[in-house]
Amino acid sequence: MARPATAAVRLLTGEREPVRLATTVSILLHGLQIIDGVPCEVGDRVLVKDQADQRQNGIYTASEGEWFRAADARTARAMQKGTTVHTQVGSANAGRVFEFMADEPAVGSDAITIVPFVPPDVAEVVDEVEALRDETQVLKDATGASAGQAAASAASSAANAGLTAADVVTTAANLAGAQAARDASLYGKGIFPTIAAAIGLGVIGSGAITAGGALTQILITAPGSYTVAPNFSFAASAGLAGVAAAVVLGKNADVGEYFWTEVSAGVLGLYNVTAGPVATDTGVRAATSSLMSAVELMMMIQGLSLPTTKVVESIGSGVSPSVYRSYSFVSGDTIEHVVIARAGERTMLQLIHTAAGAAYTANFNLEEGVVVSTSGANIVSASISALGGGWFECKAVVLVGSNVTNNVQARMSAAGNLPYTGDGTSGLYIRSIILRKQGLTANLFPSSDPANAAFTKQNVTVTTTTSPNAPSLITLPDTVEELYIRAIGRMSATKLVEPSGSASPSVYQAKSVVLGDAVVWKVIVKKGERYRLNLFSNNAAIFNCTFDLENGTASGTGASIVALGNDWYECTVIVTATASASTNWQHRIFAAAGTHPYVGDGASGLYVQSSKLHLNGGANLFGDSENHSTSAWTKSAGVTAVANAALYLGLLAKGADIGGDPYDDGREALVGKKLATLGDSITIAGFYTSVIASQTGMVLTNLGVSGASLGQSTTAYASFGIYNQIANIPADTEVVTIAAGINDFGAQEVVLGVLGQTTTATFYGALWAAVAAIRTQAPNAKIIFFVPYSGDSTHATHRIMRTNGQGNTLDQFMRAVREVALLTSCAYLDVGGESGLGYFMPASYTSDGLHINAVGGLRYGIYSVEGLRRLSRAGYFGA
């Protein structure tokens, strides 16, 4: 918290407490994520300024759940025009200051605009440029008699304003409309159509218009037309580059003003004129030569062909395909290694520098669009951003610890392992390779083109080409895609086939772990002629787990199995690495009895849909995780893998079509189950409970109480309304649902508490107490929590983006339900997080922004029914 004096100054000046990060794109206001290249942490202040819905803009406190507005930025006065805030870190926004522009916006109703703060002296330059624009428009429309006077006025403004590169082009286009008058009037302002014209007027050698013996005028080298801007030349303008600049700066840019000039090929630098006058470099750069044109960007988004290079691996064993250039790192610099790439036959890209002092490795999967792993003593972060059409910007950020010179490499591989055996034809596409200082855009390499001779090629050929034409389609929402696969299915599973004769059939990839790593390996698999899958590792993370795909059982430390339908199972191994080393992660086929080896027939096998390995909750480490037929996977002697050999899911397909029996989606186990529902007015209204009862065949006892909370009230509303109904649950009840939290937060304002409390004095404690009481009242009942959903933006109290009288937010109550459910081994259905009900739900779902009607009840009910069936398939309602 700021000291009182500092806080008082900020109050008077309109400056807010600094934020740690500021966004660069529209984000979801939920969960921890990467902002401006930096992972945010719980409690970080984040300036959210780029939302598609500008009403959401503002200063937020980051959370693992829903984000909430910071305490000093929740009112119209706190975000009124002129309010400023400083950003501390970030790839693009570190050290920048931003300004709120709306006049006392109504939070949640009015758009909140946040722009980079422009100091008053720069603002004056902007005003002058805008005045110039208006004057040049007058010039275009003026009659011939007045054209000369208008042009002189416009030129005078041009002489007193520092123009950006874009302003120069715009101004030049307008000036082209009155060339004859312009030529006559601008000579006196030091602008000449040719060098000869300048000499003809006797200006060469005049101390008033030279600096350091060089001509300092702006030369028009091409006159242009109404539709083509003239070309300006600064080639002989030593003064504009800051050398012996006294006369020129005094004439063309006043003290306190700014101007742009070229500082290297294709790079503009912003200078400030200080007393003297002296041109002072601000350090701001605009590397126009490295920016993609708007046309190319649209082509990229649409997936159309565009100029690029293809990097193709050499043929043979032991190749490490690389495009690299040496660079001398300087201690203390923060450097970004940025490559724009697209998958071809190869999907894995690695950015790497191995020398101590600037050591980093970042691995990217260009097919899945994820950062696979990072390592190295100096790496700060790695990120991957989708550009459209399969293109990604891959970035590694490194903090240099000591001066060092070595090769900066972009490498590709089949499965993230180097070296490997190349086929001479496979590769991927790289559009640009850039090395830059963080916060700047100038490329530290002489070229960004991988085909350029500035880059050394190892085990690769780089050819200039065009990318494949693969127009982008709108991606189906995950839920729609999942429903399609579940209902119709997709021929995407690989069949692993055993060899003939005595063998130990196995398919694997080698990956490394570090002592203490939390390992989660998930394989989706289906029986074929063989029905026993063994997942095995004998080093670093040691386990030996066998899964029976006919009976749905698992054995071995850390093993579990879940039925997905149509004989598909998700087989999971969870272990902790006991050493730091590489190991082979093996999928082994077993016969009906015994282990390895056994005598195979050369035709039998089983089906694998996907195999994904995660360390410490990170991204999947396996390349080609959904196609085991590729070279990313090593096959033991004689094993074959056939791609697209089986239908994955397809629950509506006929059993005969996939060689299986009709599928039970879990509904049969629910029929006749005795269900008691605890909740508030949303429950007792019956809109969702009736859907559950009718679609499952469960026998309903609705125990909802209007206006009720689970815990102890701190307001005038009554306490324990939901909790007290536990005594009315029939003793033979088989399923109890608890829908609590929305009134605990918004009406009764129950003290939130902490995980581990067990009394009804707090919400955390009341959730625990409810489980204990239900166990006593109905000993055989299965308990399911329903996570509360938020009211929409029109509701005054029961919604996210609001803090109650206890200083808590609704997302904290939502998280409490999830945490206590996990702590008590009870299931929960995330209605508030996944059902479509909440802050952004359609108005047609509710009667008042909170209470669901028949339409909203159907949405709630259908989501709950599917959740109950999922639990049924997992055996949750068994003995």
N, C-alpha and C positions, 0 to 999 in steps of 0.2 A: 504494500500500500504506500502511496506517496506520502511524504511528510506534509504536515499541515500547510507550511509556507508554499511548497511546490503545488499542492492541490489548489490553494487559493489563487496562485498565479494562473494555473490552467483554467480555473473557473472564469477569471476575468478576461483571459485572452481567447477563450473558446478552444483551447487545445485539450484533447483527450489524453488519457494515459496511453503510452505507446502500446502498439500491438506487436506480437512476435512475428506474425506472418500476415500477408495479404494475398487474396486469391488472384488468379489470372484467368480463370474460366468459371462458368456456372458449376456449382457443386451440390451434392446432397448434404443437407444440414443434419447429418447423422453419422456417428462413428468416427474413429480415428483414421486419417487418410493423409496422403501426401499433398501438401499445399506449396505451390511455387518451388517444387523440387526438394522440399524439406518435410520429413514426417512430423506431423503435429502430435502433441502430447496432451494428456488430460490437464485441463486448466489453462491451456494456452489461450491468449487473446488473439482472435483472428479477425481481420478486416475483410468482410465479405462484400465485394463491390461489383461483381460481374454476373449476378443472378439473371436468368432469363426473365423471371418475375422480379422486377426491381423493387417491389414492396418488401422483399426479403433481405435486401441489402442492409448492412449495418455492422456493428462490432459484436462478435459472439465469443462465448467461452466454449472451447472444444470439450467434447465429452465422448465416452464410449457409446453412449446412447444418443438421444436427441440433443442437438446443440441448443443453447439458450442465449438470449441477448445479454451482453455484459451489463452489470449494475449501473454503470455510468453512461449507458447508451440505450436507454429504453423509452425515452420520452421525446416528444417533438422538439423541446428546447435543447435537449442534449445532442440532437442531430441537425440543428438548424444551419442555414447557410453561413459559411465562414468558419465552421468548426473544423479543426485540423487534427490529424493523428499521424504519428511517425511509425514507420515499419522498421523492425530490427534486423530480420534475416530474410533470406529467400534468394532464389536464383535471379529473378528479375526485379524484385521490389525492395531488396535490402537497402536501408538508408533513405528510402524515398518517403516523401510526405504527401498525404492525400487530404482532400478538402470535400466536405459535404456541401451540396449546392442547392438543395431544396429549402424553401422558406417554411420552417416549422412543420414538417410532414407528419400527418397522422399515422402512427406506427400501425402497420398491418393493412392500411387502406391506400396510402399515397406512395407513389414511386419515390425511392430514395436514390438520388444520383450522387456518386462519389467519383471524383476526378483527381488527377495529379495536381498538387498545389503548385501554382505559378507565382513566383515572387513578383511584387509590384513592378519592378523595373522591366522584367520580362513581359509582364502583362501589357505594359505600355507599348512595347515593341509589337505585340500581337495586335493591339488597337491600331497602331500605325499601319500594319500590313493590311488589316481589314479596311482601313480608310483608303489605302492604295487600291485595293480591289474595287471599291465603289467608284473611285475616281477614274480608273481605267475603263470601267463599264460606261461611264459618261463619255469617255473619249471615243469609244466605239460607236456610240449613238450620235455623237456631235456632228454638226454640219461641217463642210469643208472650211468655212470661214472661221470656225472656233476650234477646229481640230488641233491647231498648233498650240493654242493656249492650254487646252486640256492635257495634251501630251506633256507640256512643260510642268504642269502641276503634278501629274503622275510621276514624272521623273524626279521631281524634287522630293516627293515622298519616298521614292525608291532609294534615294541617296541617304536618307535619314533612318532607314529601317534595316535591321539584320534579318535576312530572309532565310527560311529553311529551303531545302532542296525542292520540296513540293511547291512552296510559294513562288520560287523563281520560275518554275515551269508555268504555273498559272498566270503569273504576271506577264511572262513573255508571250503567252498565247493571246492575251488581251491587247498588248502593245502592237501585235502584228496587224491589228485592224486599221491602223492609221499610219502607215509607214512613212509616207512623204513628209507629213507634219512632224512625225517623231524624229526623223533624221535631222530636220532643220532645227528642232528645238533642243535635242539632247547633246549636241556638240558642246554646248556651254556647260554641261554637267559632267563632262569627262567620259561620255560614252560615244564611241565612234563605230561606224559600220565596218571599217577596215583600218589596218595599220597605216596604209597610204593616206587615208583621210586624216588621220591624226597628224601624220608628218606634214601633210599639205597645209594644215592650219597652224603649223609652227609650234606644236606643243612639245615636241621632243627637245629635251634639254632644259625645259622650264622647271625650275625648282619647285614650283607650286604643284606640279603634277607628276613628279618622279620621286622614287625612293631607292636609295642605294644604287643610283645610276640606271635603274630599270624602269621601263614604262609601266605605270601603275593603273592605266585605264582598263575598263571592261570593254572588250572588243566583241562586236556582233559579227561572227564569222559566216553566218547564213541568215538571210533576211527573213525567211519564213513566209507565212501567208495567213489568211483568215483562219485556216484549220490546222496549220503546222506552225509550231512555235519556233522562233529564231533560236540560233545557237549562240551562247555566250562563251568567250574564251578568257580564262584567267592565266594563261600560260606565262605571260610576261609580268604578272602582277606580284612582284616580290613583297610589296607592302601588305597585301591581303594574307600572306602566309606568316606574317608577324615579323618580318625582317625590315629594319629601318622604316618603321611604319608611321612615324609621327605625322607626316603631311596627309597621307592617304586616310588614316583613321580619323584625323580631324575633319576631313572632308566628307567621308562616307559613313562613318559610324561614330556617334558621340560617346563620350565617357558614360559608362553605366549601361550601354546597349550591348547586344550580342550579334554575332554574325557566324555563318557557316563557311568553311573553306575546305578544299580537298587536302587531306594530310598524307594520304597514300593512295595507291591505285584503287579506285572504286570506294574509298572510305572518306566520309565527311567528318570534320571535327568542329565542335561548337566552341567559339572563343568569346570572351568577355573583354570589353574595352575598359581599362582602368586608367587612373590618373597618369598623365605623361604626355600624350596617351600611349598606352602599352597594350598589346593584345595578349591576354592571359588564357591559356588553354584550360577549359573546364574539365577535360577528360571525357566528355560525352562524345560518342561516336555513332554514326549511322552507316553501317556497312551495306550500302545499297547493292553492291555487286553480289553479295551472298544471299540476298533475299529472293524468294521465288516470286515470279510474276503472278498476278491475280488469275490469269488464264491458266497457268500451270497448276496453281492450287486447286482451282475448280476441276481441272482434269484429274488431279489426284483424288479428290473427294468422290468424283463420279466413277473412278476406276478405269478411266480411259487411258489409251497409250500415251506415253510422254517420254521425251528423251532421258536416257539414263545410261548406266553401264551395267553389264552383267559380269560377275566375277565367277569364273569356272575353275574348279579344282583340277589339279594334275592327276594323271593316272598312276597307280602304283601304291605300294604300302608305305606307311610312315610319313604321310604328307601332313603338313600343317599350313593350309592355305592362308596367306596373309597379305594385306596391303598396308604398308607402313612408311613412316618417315621419322627421322631422328629429330629430337627437339631438346633444347636446353632449358630445363625447369629451374625456376628461381625460388629459393626458400621464402615461404610466407604467402606466395600466390595461391589463389584458389582457381583451379583450372577446370574447364568443362570439355570433355571429349564427346562430340556429338556426331552421330551418323544417322542419316535417313536411309532406310533400307526396307526391302520387301522380300518375303520368302519366295524361293524358287523351288528347285528340287531339294535344296537344303533349307533348313529352318532355323538353325542355331547360329547366332552372331555373338562374338566375344570381343569386347574392348579391353585392351590390356597394355600395361607398362610394368615391366618386372623389376627395374632397378630400384634399390633402396633409396628412400627419400621422397619418391613419388610412386610407390608401388600400389597398383590397383588392378583388379580383375572384375569385370561385370559381364554376366552371361544373360542373353536375351533369347526368348522363344518367339520368333516372328510369325508363327502360325497361331499361337494362343494369345499373343500380345502381352506377355508377362516377363517380369524380371525373374530369372530362374535362381540366380545366386550372385553374391558379391563376396570379395575377399581382398586382402591387401592392407598393409598397415596405414596407408594414407587415404583410403577411400572414404568419402563423406556420405555419398548416396548414389543411387542409380534409379533411373525412371524410364518408362516407355510410354509414349503418347501416340494414340491412333490419329493418323492424318487423313484416313479415308482410302478406299480402294485397296486395302491390304498394306498400305505404307505406314511405317512407324518411325517416330523420332526416338532413337535410343541415346541416352545420355548417362555418362559417368562423371561424377564430380569428385575432385581430388584436392586435398590440402597439402601443398608441397612442404615437406619437412626440412629438406636440405637441397642445395644446388646439385643437379645431376643431369647428365645428357645420355639419352638412350632412345631406343625405337618405340614410337607410339603406334600400336598395331590395331587393325580391325581384322579379325579372323573368323572363319566360318567352319562349321563341322556338321557331321551327320546327326550326332546325338549329344553334343556338348563335350565329347571326349577327343583329345588331341594327343599325339597324331592318330591318324586313321587311314584306312585304305580308300583311295580316291578312284572314281570310275572314268575320269576324263571328260565327262559331259555334264555332271551335276553342278549346280551353283545357286547363287542368289543375286538379287539386284541391289546395288548401292547407288544412290543418287548423289550423295555428297558426304564428305568427311571434313569435319571442322574441329579445330582446337582453338579455344578462346578463353580469355580471362572472364571470370564470373562477373556479370553485370555489364559486360561490353559485347559488341557483336563482331568486331574485327577478327578475321581468321588469322591465326598465328602461323598457319601453313601458307605457302605461296599460292596454292590452288586448293579448291574443294573437290575437284574432279578426280575420281580414283584412277582414270585412264591417263592423267597427266604424268609427264616424266618426273615430276617432283616426288612421286611416290614410288617406292621399290616394291616389286611384286615377287612373292615367294610361293612356289607351288601353285600358282594361279595364272590364268590369262584374263586380262580385263579388256573387254571390247565395248565400244560405244554402240548402243542399240536403242530400242524402245521397249518399254515394259509391255507385258501382255494386256490386251484389251479385256477387262473383266468388270463391266459396269456394276457398281455397287447397288445392292438392293436393300431396302429398309429391313433391318434385322427384326425378326419376330421377337416379341417379348419372351423372356425366358419361360414364363408360365405357358404361353401358347406353344412354344417349341416343345416343351416337356409334354404337354397334353397330346400333341401330334405324335410324338414318338411312342407315348404310352398307348394311344389308341390305334394308330396305323402301323407303327413300327418302322424300322430302317435297316436295310441290309448293310450293316456296318461292323459286324463281329468277325474276328479272325479265328480260324480254326487252327489249333496247334495239333499236329499229327505226329504220332510216335514213329520211330524207325522200325524196320523189320529185324528181328533177332534180339539177342540180349543187349540191353542198353539202359541208359539213365537219362531219359528225355527231359530237357530243360531249356528254357528261354530266359535270357537275363540281360541286364545292363549293370555296369559297374559304376557305383557312386560312392563318394566319401562322406563320412560323418565325423563329428567331433565329440569327444567325451562329454556326456551329459545331454546331448541332443535328444529332444523328444521326437520320436519317429512314429509317423502314422502312414501305413501302406494300405491302400484300398484297391481291390481288384473286383471288377464286375464280371462274372463268369457264369457259364451254363454247361450242364453236362452234355456230352456227346455219347460216343460208345464207352468212353471212360467217364467216371463220375467222381473221382477223388483228385483234388488239387492240393499240392503241397507248396507253401510259401516258405522259403528257406534262406538263411544267411548264417555262415559259420565264422564270421569275423566282425569285430567292432560292435555291431548290433546283432547279437546272437539269438536266433530263434528257429524253431522247427514246427510249423503249424500245418495241420492237415484239415481239409474241409470236405465233408461228404455232401455232394451236390444232389444226391438222391433223397437223403433223409433230412437235409438242412441242419447238420450238426458241425461243430468245430472243436478241435482239440489242439492243445499247445499253449504256452504262455503268451498272453496278450491277444488271443484269437477270439473273434466273434463273427457271426454270420446273420444276415438279414435277408428275408425273401422279398424280391421285388416284383414277382409275377412271371407267368409263362416259363417257369423253371429257372429264371435268372436270380442270382444271389449276389449280394455285396459282401465280399469277404474282407475282413479288416484285421490287421495286426498292429498293435500299439505297444512299443517297447522304448526303453531308454538306452542310448549308446553307452557301452561300457569301455570304449577305447576310441582313440582318434586314428582312423585308418579308412582305406577303401575296401569295399566288399562287393561281391556279386549278388544282386537281388534276384533270386531265382524263382521262376514259376516252374514247378516240376509236376509232371503227369505221373500218377500212381495207378497201378492196376487195382482190381477189386480187393486184393489183400496184399499185405507186405509193403515194402518200400522199394528202393533202388538196389541193384538193377532188377529188371524183369524182362521177359521175352515178349516183344511187341509184334504186331502183325503188319505194320507198315501202312495201316489205313485208319486205325482207331485214334480218337483224340477227344478234346473238349474245346469249348468256345470261350474266347476272351473278348469282351467289349472294350474295356479300358483298364489301365493300371497306372495309378498315380501315387507318387512318393512325396511326402511332405515332411520337412524338418522344422520343428519349432513353430508350426502354424504358417510356414511360408508357402511359396508357390510350388507347383508340381515340378519335380526335378527330372522326370523322364522325358526324353524326346520321343515324338511319335507315340504318345501314350495311348492312342486309340487305333493304332495299326501295327500289330506285332510282326507283320510280314516284311517290314523295311529293314535296311542295314543298321538302323539304330539298335536293333535287338540282336544279340549273339545267340545262335542256336547250337546246341550240342550236336554231336555227330549224328547225322541221319534224320534229324527233326526238320519238318517242313511246316511252313505257316501259310495259310491260304486266306487272303484278304476278302472281306465282304462275303463271307461264307454262310452267315446265318442272320436271321431277322432278330434285331434287338427289340425286346418287348413287343408292341403290337397286340395290346390286350383285347382288342375287338376282332382280331384275326381268328379264323376258325382253328380249333385245335389241330385238325388234320393238316392244315397248311404248314404248321411248324413242327409237326411230329409230337405234339403234346396233348394233354387233356384239357378240357375247359377250365378256365382260370377263375378262382375265387378271389375277389378283390378285398376280402375281409368282411363283407356284409353279413355273411351267414352267422358269424359268431356274435353279432350285435342283436339279432332278432330275439325279442323277448327279454332282453336285459332290462333290469329295473334301474331307472335313471332318476336321480334327484339333482335339481339345479338350484344352486345358491347364487344370489345376486341382488341387484337393485331394481329400479323401475324398468331398465332395459330388459331384464330377465322376466319380471312378472308380466310385462306387456305381452309376452308370448310370441313375438314375431319370429325370433330365431329358434326358440325351443320347440315350436310346433313343426318347423321344417325338420329339425333333428328327429323328432318322434316319428313323423310321417315317412321320412326317407330311410330310416334305419329299422323301424319296427320296434324300437325300445319303448318301454312302459314308463311314462313320464310322471314325476311328481315335481311340480314347479313351486319352489319355496322362496321365490324372489320377494323383496320388500321395497316398496317405493321410497326413495330418498335415503336408503340405508348405507351404512359404512361397515367395514369389518372391524376396525379398531376404535379407540377412544377418541371422541370428538373434542376439539378445543374451541368450537364455536357453539352457537345456539342450537345446532342440529343434534339430534339424538345419537347416542353411541351404540355400537355393537348390534345394529339391526340385522346384519348378515350373520354374524357370529351366533346370535341367539337362536337362529333358525336351525342350527345343527341339531338341537335337541328334538326337532320334529322330523328328522330323517328316519324313515322306516328301518328297522334293524336288519332287514333282509335286502336292503339296497345293494346293488352290485356295482354301480358307477355313480360317483358324485362329481359334479363340476362346480368350480368356484369362480365366479366372475366378479372380482372385487378390485377396487383401486381408484375408480374415477371419482366417486364421492369422497373417498378418504383424502384425495388430493384437493378437489375443487370445492366441496361443501363443508364437510366436517374438519378439514385441514388437520388430519391426524399427524402426529409427530412421525416422521419417516423412520428414524432409528437406524440400526445397522444390522448386518447379517450376524446371526448368532443369538439375537434376543428372542425370548420365548413367551413374553406376556403380551396381552392385548393393549398395553399402554402405547405401543408403537406399531406402525404398519408391518415392519419386518417381523416383529414379535407376534402380531395377530395372525399372520400367515402360518407361522409355525404352530401356534396354539390351535388354529383351525384343523390342521392335519392331525394333531394329537387327539382333539375332541372327536373328529370323525372316526378315527381308528377305534375309539371307545364305543361310539354310538352304533357304527355299522362296520364290524371288524373285517368283513370280507370285501368291502367296497374298494374299487380302484378309484383313485383321486386324480382329477385332471384340472389344472388351473387354466383359465382363459385370461390372457394378457389384455388389459383394458385398451380401448382405442380412444383417440382424441376426438373432441368435437371439432367442427370445421372453424375456419377463420372468423366466422360471424359470432361464434359463441363467446360470451364474456369471460367465463371462468373455467370451464372444464375442457381445457385444450393445452396443447404444447405451445411453446413460445410465450409462456406466462409463468410468473413466479407467485406462489401463494403466500399467505400470511406467515408461514413458517420458514419462508425462504427456499422452498423446494420447487422443483419442476415436475411435470407429469412424466417425463421420460425416466426420472429417478424411481417413480412408483412402478412404472412398467418394468424397469430392470430388477426391482425388488421381487416381483412375481417370478421372473425367470430364474433368479438366483436361488430363491427358497425352493422352487420346484426341483432344481438340480440338487440342492442340499438334502432334500427329503426323498429323493428318488421317485418323485411324482412326475407324470407327464405334464406338458403344457402345450396349448395351442396358441400360437402368436397372433391372435386376432388383431392386436394393435400394430403389429409389425409387418404382416403379410397378407391380410385379407382384402385390402383395398378400402377398408373403412379407416377414416382418420381425417387429418387436417385438410387434405386436398380431395376428399371424397365429393362426388356430385351432390348438388343440393337435393336431388330426387331421392337420396337415401334416407333423409331424416325429415322430421316435422319442424325442428327448431335448431338445426345445426348440431344436435347431439343425439336425441332419441330417434332410433331407427323406426321407419315405417315398414310396410309390407315389402317394398323394394329393397331397402337396406337389410331387412330381416332375412330375405332370401339370400343375399350376398353373405351375411353372417352365417346363416344356417348351412349353405352349401360348403363353405370353407370348413366349418366344424365337422360336417359329415365326412368329408374326405380325410380330415385329420383323424377322426375316430376309426375309419377303415384302415388307415395307415398303421395306427397303433394295433388294430386287430391283426393285421398281417404279420406284425412283429411279435405277436403272442402276448400283448400287454394284458388282455382280458382272460388269459388262461389261469389255471389253478396256481 
